[in-house]
Amino acid sequence: MKLAAHDSAAIAFHDLAAEGHNIILTGQAGTGKTTLLHDFLDECGDDVAVTASTGIAALNLGGMTMHRWSGMMLGPKRGENLHDHLRELMRDERHGVRNGFNRVRNCRVLVLDEVSMLPGVTLDFLDLLCRTLRRDDRPFGGIQVIATGDFLQLPPVRTDPSESYDWAFQSLAWVKANFQVVHLTKVHRQDEPEFLGALGEFRRGRITGINARLLASRVAHFPDPNIPRLFTHNSQVDKWNAYRLACIECEESVYEARTQGPDSQIQFLRKNLLTPSTLIVKPGARVMFTVNRPDHGYVNGQTGTVIECGRDAVWVESQGNVIKVERYDWRFDSRDRHSATFTQMPLRLAWSLTIHKAQGLTLDSAYIDVRAAREPGQAYVALSRVRSLAGLNLKAWFNGVFVSRAALEFYEGITPSHSTTQTQKQTA
């Protein structure tokens, strides 16, 4: 999916980027934030540092986590004195810290993806670190920051449920950076007006009238057993996948990932890739492709059925075609040929996966259980993965939809048009 060259938001984004502004590229799921960002990166080449708030997002972009890029490691905790933490970090002689410091000193433009999951304290510390290392009192030491994400999707992690969420847009660094907002409103993932209307209302925590009846009609008591199921917890995913695989009465094939490089980097890849280190499949198993390789006949999120397992390849029937799937190499740092590699079949069992791991995917259909969803935006992330209303299957009606009031106020403070950019009103 490509945004049209005349798209006003795309033009605004490129103009603001060229002028050196700090930017927040935002919009609901499926509006093309990732596509527009990839287009921007293709034009910039290697002159941009590509980071994300989470390992999954960083790998999807071919970059690294913001923590590793900057050398801040875990960073300060909420309530910790940032200057004290910085003094301690400056005494740290580890290569990862020192290499991060050098990246900060030499950076011109920093991309920060999935900013909704970045705590405000982390953004404040990044600002302090950049200003200190670059000896420049401008926001982020003069680095142009391009952030992307949707604050009505997954929130920052919090360890104490009694605390409020520490949103990035509530931080002092955010206010000083004067982020210009490019708000995408045209959804490309779905094209049914009724479904789009229901999703838009659901995103803001409202399920009323015709939209409530529309979503209620998608409660499925006997769904197709082969469509992907989205759960809130890993234990549910593992249990369902293991059960479905065991139901196939034939010999299994086991594919172990081949890894090379520093152990810490390998462990990062094992934890954050959609692809499992140990892939167990059988003919008849439902699988999902975990990388984009359109020249080989598949894209990330596409599903199919295994028809044959060989030593060095798996044959998958998908969308009427038989695809030969061979091992794929993931690299910890796409710009460092000495970094760790993870080589595996780009597949995973597709009977189920967590909502967290599904973020960024587009699915033709899914069976969704969000009864245990308690994080703001979690249920919306799940429902918005699906292309069409016919592909949406709900386990049960919702007990409630959790939305952050602070995040809603953030969007109330910006002009609700993808063709308009302005600095948003700050919210408390």
MARMARMAR-832717 format. One record per residue (C-alpha): x, y, z. Coordinates in Angstrom, 3 decimals, padded with zeros to 6 digits. Each point is the difference from the previous one (the first is absolute). Example, Ala and Ser with C-alpha at 12.3 -4.5 7.8 and 13.67 -1.06 7.14 Angstrom:
# MARMARMAR-832717
MITI       east      north         up
MITI    012.300   -004.500    007.800
MITI    001.370    003.440   -000.660
# end
This chain:
# MARMARMAR-832717
MITI       east      north         up
MITI    000.000    000.000    000.000
MITI    001.448    003.334   -001.115
MITI   -001.278    003.393    000.992
MITI   -000.851    002.070   -003.042
MITI    002.628    002.539   -000.939
MITI   -002.627    002.779    000.298
MITI   -001.126   -001.060    003.488
MITI   -000.048    003.221    002.004
MITI    001.224   -001.641    003.204
MITI    002.929   -001.603   -001.804
MITI    000.916    003.347   -001.516
MITI   -000.302    001.717    003.368
MITI    002.157   -002.669    001.635
MITI    002.776    000.261   -002.589
MITI   -000.079    003.810    000.083
MITI    000.248    000.143    003.775
MITI    002.777   -002.602    000.021
MITI    001.954    001.927   -002.624
MITI   -000.349    003.171    002.063
MITI    001.509   -001.750    003.019
MITI   -003.041   -000.018    002.295
MITI   -000.560   -002.582    002.701
MITI   -003.043   -002.008   -001.128
MITI   -002.553   -002.389    001.449
MITI   -001.516   -002.129   -002.771
MITI   -003.203   -001.403    001.427
MITI   -003.374   -001.453   -000.932
MITI   -002.138   -003.032    000.652
MITI    000.929   -003.527   -001.067
MITI    000.301   -000.563   -003.745
MITI    000.466    003.646   -001.020
MITI    003.424   -000.609   -001.510
MITI    002.369    001.310    002.670
MITI    002.496   -002.801   -000.643
MITI   -000.235    000.365   -003.774
MITI    000.603    003.738    000.142
MITI    002.907   -000.533    002.375
MITI    001.563   -002.634   -002.268
MITI   -000.324    002.351   -002.979
MITI    001.769    002.685    002.015
MITI    002.791   -002.387    001.003
MITI    000.468   -001.157   -003.595
MITI    000.565    003.610   -001.030
MITI    002.385    000.745    002.875
MITI    002.191   -003.097   -000.372
MITI    002.424   -000.514    002.886
MITI   -000.168    003.568    001.256
MITI   -002.643   -000.817    002.630
MITI    000.188   -001.937    003.275
MITI   -002.934   -002.441    000.077
MITI   -001.244   -000.986    003.462
MITI   -003.166   -001.153    001.742
MITI   -001.338   -000.257    003.520
MITI   -000.227   -003.815   -000.146
MITI    002.106   -002.813   -001.402
MITI   -002.788   -001.270   -002.268
MITI   -000.519    003.406   -001.586
MITI    003.753    000.555   -000.377
MITI    000.449   -003.289   -001.846
MITI   -002.943    000.775   -002.280
MITI    001.692    003.275   -000.966
MITI    003.477   -001.469   -000.346
MITI    001.259    002.202    002.821
MITI    000.714   -000.352    003.712
MITI   -001.699    000.906    003.238
MITI    000.372    003.583    001.089
MITI    001.560   -001.205    003.263
MITI    002.779   -001.856   -001.769
MITI    000.523    002.657   -002.662
MITI    000.545    002.719    002.600
MITI    002.064   -002.129    002.379
MITI   -002.378    000.727    002.903
MITI   -000.490   -003.749    000.553
MITI   -003.110   -000.461    002.189
MITI   -000.259    003.723    000.702
MITI   -001.346    001.654    003.152
MITI   -003.103   -001.101    001.848
MITI   -002.954    002.275    000.560
MITI    000.725    002.345    002.888
MITI    003.779   -000.473   -000.226
MITI    002.175    003.112   -000.194
MITI    001.058    000.263   -003.650
MITI    003.227    001.877    000.696
MITI    001.102   -002.580    002.576
MITI   -000.726   -002.778   -002.470
MITI    001.934    001.828   -002.721
MITI    003.067    000.441    002.228
MITI   -000.008   -003.722    000.734
MITI   -000.413   -000.864   -003.682
MITI    002.881    002.279   -001.016
MITI    002.306   -002.122    002.176
MITI   -001.099   -003.220   -001.740
MITI    002.833   -001.333   -002.188
MITI   -001.939   -002.765   -001.779
MITI    000.342   -000.020   -003.797
MITI   -003.767    000.142   -000.469
MITI   -000.209    003.221    001.981
MITI    002.998    001.629   -001.695
MITI   -001.142   -001.016   -003.500
MITI   -003.419    001.454    000.761
MITI    001.546    003.275    001.115
MITI    001.885    000.241   -003.297
MITI   -003.206   -000.612   -001.958
MITI   -001.670    002.844    001.911
MITI    002.897    002.377   -000.671
MITI   -000.035   -000.722   -003.739
MITI   -003.759   -000.099   -000.581
MITI   -001.869    002.454   -002.222
MITI   -003.509   -001.520   -000.178
MITI   -001.500   -002.504    002.441
MITI   -003.071   -002.085   -000.838
MITI   -001.871   -001.284    003.053
MITI   -002.741   -002.504   -000.891
MITI   -002.863   -001.159    002.269
MITI    000.431    003.047    002.204
MITI   -003.267   -000.790    001.809
MITI    001.824   -002.734    001.930
MITI    002.913    002.257    001.017
MITI   -000.272    001.337    003.579
MITI    000.292    003.742    000.455
MITI    002.901   -000.412    002.444
MITI    001.940   -001.803   -002.734
MITI   -000.601    002.790   -002.495
MITI    001.079    002.586    002.593
MITI    003.188   -001.956    000.651
MITI    000.722   -000.361   -003.717
MITI   -000.299    003.771   -000.309
MITI    002.375    000.568    002.929
MITI    002.480   -002.574   -001.331
MITI    000.024    001.517   -003.488
MITI    000.428    003.559    001.270
MITI    002.834   -001.063    002.295
MITI    001.948   -002.113   -002.507
MITI   -000.381    002.512   -002.848
MITI    000.571    003.053    002.238
MITI   -003.022    001.583   -001.582
MITI   -002.899    001.400    002.076
MITI   -002.558   -000.321   -002.781
MITI   -002.619   -002.785    000.386
MITI    001.701   -003.381   -000.484
MITI    003.282    001.824   -000.523
MITI   -001.104    001.241   -003.402
MITI   -000.912   -003.453   -001.361
MITI   -003.134    000.043   -002.139
MITI   -002.430   -002.559    001.474
MITI   -002.695   -001.663   -002.109
MITI   -002.333   -002.015    002.226
MITI   -002.781   -002.272   -001.223
MITI   -002.813   -001.806    001.749
MITI   -003.588    000.092    001.215
MITI   -000.573    000.905    003.642
MITI   -003.371   -001.762   -000.119
MITI    001.731   -003.317   -000.592
MITI    002.386   -001.742    002.430
MITI    001.190    002.171    002.937
MITI    003.337    000.207    001.863
MITI    000.742   -002.912    002.311
MITI   -000.680    000.719    003.667
MITI    001.076   -002.159    002.928
MITI   -002.518    001.400    002.477
MITI   -003.658   -000.246   -001.149
MITI   -000.938    002.743    002.455
MITI    002.161    002.533   -001.867
MITI   -001.160    002.007   -002.988
MITI    001.610   -000.706   -003.369
MITI    003.171    002.004   -000.623
MITI   -000.781    001.202   -003.546
MITI    002.768    001.491   -002.125
MITI   -002.163    002.983   -000.975
MITI   -000.254    000.994    003.684
MITI    003.769    000.312    000.402
MITI    001.918    003.275    000.213
MITI    002.171   -001.082   -002.934
MITI   -003.097   -000.352   -002.191
MITI   -001.177    003.517    000.825
MITI    003.398    001.561   -000.674
MITI    000.479   -001.904   -003.266
MITI   -003.087    001.702   -001.493
MITI   -001.008   -003.067   -002.009
MITI   -001.928    000.774   -003.175
MITI   -002.919   -002.399   -000.493
MITI   -000.698   -001.857   -003.225
MITI   -003.285   -001.752    000.700
MITI   -000.976   -002.664   -002.552
MITI   -003.731   -000.637   -000.169
MITI   -000.557   -001.974   -003.208
MITI   -000.025   -003.722    000.831
MITI    001.498   -002.307   -002.646
MITI   -000.281   -003.353    001.781
MITI   -003.806   -000.075   -000.035
MITI   -002.337    001.473   -002.609
MITI   -003.529   -000.764    001.308
MITI   -001.590    003.223    001.320
MITI   -002.064   -001.762    002.677
MITI    002.969   -001.969    001.318
MITI    002.225    003.090   -000.074
MITI   -002.599    001.951    001.951
MITI   -000.234   -002.711    002.643
MITI    003.782   -000.241    000.338
MITI    000.353    003.769    000.267
MITI   -002.542    000.133    002.814
MITI    001.475   -003.083    001.685
MITI    003.466    001.607   -000.041
MITI   -001.363    002.813    002.159
MITI   -001.714   -002.356    002.417
MITI   -003.553    000.427   -001.241
MITI   -002.252   -002.857   -001.134
MITI   -003.487    001.320   -000.590
MITI   -003.036   -000.433   -002.226
MITI    000.554   -001.340   -003.474
MITI    003.727   -000.574    000.552
MITI   -000.668   -002.106    003.086
MITI   -002.478   -002.116   -001.954
MITI    002.467   -000.320   -002.880
MITI    002.814   -001.307    002.213
MITI   -002.394   -002.172    002.018
MITI   -000.983   -001.717   -003.251
MITI    003.599   -001.252   -000.283
MITI   -000.127   -002.136    003.164
MITI    000.739   -003.471   -001.394
MITI   -000.863   -003.124    001.965
MITI    001.350   -002.416   -002.607
MITI    002.813    001.788   -001.879
MITI    002.149   -001.511   -002.714
MITI    002.591   -001.955    002.052
MITI    002.793    000.967   -002.392
MITI   -000.152    003.792    000.275
MITI    002.530    001.672    002.336
MITI   -001.090    000.544    003.591
MITI    001.171    003.079    001.882
MITI    000.398   -000.341    003.763
MITI    001.194    002.324    002.743
MITI    002.470   -002.443    001.608
MITI    002.841   -002.220   -001.224
MITI   -001.289   -002.972    002.006
MITI   -003.239    000.018   -002.011
MITI    001.939    000.142   -003.270
MITI    002.345   -002.845    000.886
MITI   -002.826   -002.214    001.217
MITI   -002.148    000.442   -003.109
MITI    002.854   -000.420   -002.484
MITI    001.237   -003.151    001.741
MITI   -003.516   -001.473    000.072
MITI   -000.649    000.652   -003.685
MITI    003.374   -001.415   -001.043
MITI   -000.566   -003.137    002.079
MITI   -003.308   -000.582   -001.795
MITI    001.883   -000.683   -003.253
MITI    000.911   -003.668   -000.044
MITI    003.252   -000.055   -001.913
MITI    003.715    000.399    000.672
MITI    001.210    003.428    001.015
MITI    002.973    001.865   -001.426
MITI    002.183    002.113    002.271
MITI    002.028    002.956   -001.254
MITI    002.499    001.559    002.398
MITI    001.215    003.539   -000.557
MITI    003.663    000.440   -000.832
MITI    001.579    002.895    001.825
MITI    003.334    001.733   -000.130
MITI    001.430    002.963    001.875
MITI   -000.062    001.515    003.497
MITI   -002.268   -001.887    002.385
MITI   -001.804    003.114    001.246
MITI   -000.972    000.911   -003.548
MITI   -001.135   -003.549   -000.742
MITI   -002.211    000.035    003.089
MITI   -001.531    003.280   -001.151
MITI   -000.871   -001.552   -003.358
MITI   -001.440   -003.116    001.631
MITI   -002.235    002.104    002.239
MITI   -001.281    002.525   -002.521
MITI   -000.329   -001.755   -003.346
MITI   -003.383   -001.412   -000.981
MITI    001.893   -003.048   -001.213
MITI    000.630   -002.663    002.680
MITI    003.457   -001.399    000.691
MITI   -001.476   -003.501   -000.198
MITI   -002.585   -000.356   -002.746
MITI   -002.050   -003.205    000.126
MITI   -002.336   -000.631   -002.943
MITI   -001.795   -002.825   -001.763
MITI   -001.789   -000.304   -003.335
MITI   -003.396    001.547    000.644
MITI    001.293    002.552    002.515
MITI   -001.214    003.569   -000.357
MITI    002.938    002.396   -000.172
MITI    000.617    003.704   -000.344
MITI    002.826    001.606   -001.943
MITI    002.124    002.241    002.217
MITI    001.853    002.155   -002.506
MITI   -000.778    001.966   -003.148
MITI    001.320   -001.768   -003.111
MITI   -002.451    000.880   -002.781
MITI    002.525   -001.173   -002.600
MITI   -000.335   -003.476    001.550
MITI   -003.798    000.142    000.091
MITI   -000.748    000.964    003.609
MITI   -000.190    002.911    002.438
MITI    000.060    000.386    003.770
MITI   -003.320   -001.133    001.511
MITI   -001.071   -002.130   -002.974
MITI   -001.207   -003.468    000.993
MITI   -000.019   -003.400   -001.658
MITI    000.104   -003.758    000.539
MITI    003.118   -002.160    000.056
MITI   -000.153   -002.719   -002.666
MITI    003.551   -001.376    000.156
MITI    003.005    000.224    002.316
MITI    003.540   -000.456   -001.295
MITI    003.375    000.284    001.648
MITI    000.723    003.462   -001.386
MITI   -003.425    001.214   -001.107
MITI   -003.674   -000.044    000.861
MITI   -002.694    000.091   -002.667
MITI   -003.044    002.080    000.923
MITI   -003.259    000.364   -001.895
MITI   -001.225    003.579    000.263
MITI   -002.532    001.962   -002.030
MITI   -000.156   -002.728   -002.604
MITI    003.765   -000.238   -000.481
MITI    002.605   -002.455    001.254
MITI    002.934    001.932    001.450
MITI    003.426   -001.433    000.722
MITI    001.183    001.537    003.266
MITI    003.707   -000.038    000.793
MITI    001.929    001.334    002.966
MITI    000.295    003.747    000.431
MITI    002.732    002.008    001.758
MITI   -000.950    002.635    002.558
MITI    002.759    002.283    001.256
MITI    000.082    001.761    003.351
MITI    001.228    003.197   -001.632
MITI   -000.634    000.230   -003.731
MITI    002.826    002.535   -000.334
MITI    002.603   -002.058    001.840
MITI    001.187   -003.127   -001.824
MITI    001.734   -001.168    003.181
MITI   -003.190   -000.037    002.089
MITI   -001.871   -003.194    000.889
MITI   -002.038   -001.947   -002.545
MITI   -003.042   -002.223    000.471
MITI   -000.698   -002.415   -002.854
MITI   -003.306   -001.833   -000.071
MITI   -003.004   -000.877   -002.153
MITI   -002.033    003.259   -000.098
MITI   -003.073   -001.736    001.384
MITI   -001.920   -000.428    003.240
MITI   -003.068   -002.014    000.902
MITI   -002.994    002.116   -000.932
MITI   -002.796   -001.436    002.065
MITI    000.613    002.714    002.583
MITI    002.264    002.864    001.132
MITI   -000.086    002.769    002.586
MITI   -001.517    003.399   -000.711
MITI    003.357    001.579    000.859
MITI    001.807   -002.068   -002.634
MITI   -002.785    000.704   -002.511
MITI    000.538    003.768    000.120
MITI    001.122    001.095   -003.453
MITI   -001.544   -003.015   -001.752
MITI   -002.902    000.010   -002.440
MITI   -002.200   -003.109    000.075
MITI   -002.683   -001.144   -002.419
MITI   -001.912   -001.535    002.903
MITI    000.404   -000.651    003.717
MITI   -001.830   -001.457    002.996
MITI    000.541    002.457    002.830
MITI   -000.313   -000.519    003.747
MITI    000.437    003.275    001.877
MITI   -001.929   -000.915    003.154
MITI    003.235    000.314    002.013
MITI    001.128    003.255   -001.659
MITI    000.744    002.571    002.692
MITI    002.470    002.366   -001.690
MITI   -001.235    003.111   -001.837
MITI   -000.171   -000.603   -003.743
MITI    000.658   -003.747    000.230
MITI   -003.415   -001.055   -001.279
MITI    000.117    002.604   -002.771
MITI    003.389   -001.272   -001.183
MITI   -001.506   -003.479   -000.331
MITI   -003.135    000.991   -001.918
MITI    001.825    002.385   -002.317
MITI    002.324   -002.733   -001.306
MITI   -002.798   -001.448   -002.136
MITI   -000.621    001.245   -003.551
MITI   -003.769   -000.480   -000.146
MITI   -003.075   -000.409    002.149
MITI   -000.540   -003.481   -001.439
MITI    003.466   -000.964    001.253
MITI   -000.696    001.186    003.559
MITI   -001.070   -002.734    002.406
MITI   -000.448    000.786    003.705
MITI    000.159   -002.573    002.780
MITI   -002.526    001.928    002.091
MITI   -001.415    003.463    000.551
MITI    002.201    002.409    001.928
MITI   -000.170    000.610    003.725
MITI    001.424    003.436   -000.661
MITI    002.376    001.941   -002.227
MITI    002.970    001.628    001.704
MITI    001.149    003.355   -001.374
MITI    002.351    002.562    001.538
MITI   -001.669    003.324    000.780
MITI    003.362    001.752   -000.355
MITI    000.490   -001.500   -003.471
MITI   -003.502    001.097   -001.035
MITI    000.769    003.525    001.167
MITI    003.214   -000.044   -002.019
MITI   -001.981   -000.634   -003.191
MITI   -002.687    002.510    000.956
MITI    002.774    002.598    000.019
MITI    001.007   -000.502   -003.634
MITI   -001.875    000.752   -003.196
MITI   -001.757   -003.258   -001.048
MITI    001.085    000.141   -003.626
MITI    002.796   -001.902   -001.700
MITI    000.566    002.956   -002.312
MITI    000.706    002.443    002.824
MITI    003.006    000.318    002.251
MITI    000.320    002.069    003.117
MITI    001.616   -000.126    003.404
MITI   -002.351   -001.809    002.355
MITI   -001.336    001.476    003.214
MITI    001.863   -001.540    002.920
MITI   -002.055   -002.053    002.471
MITI    000.609   -000.525    003.678
# end
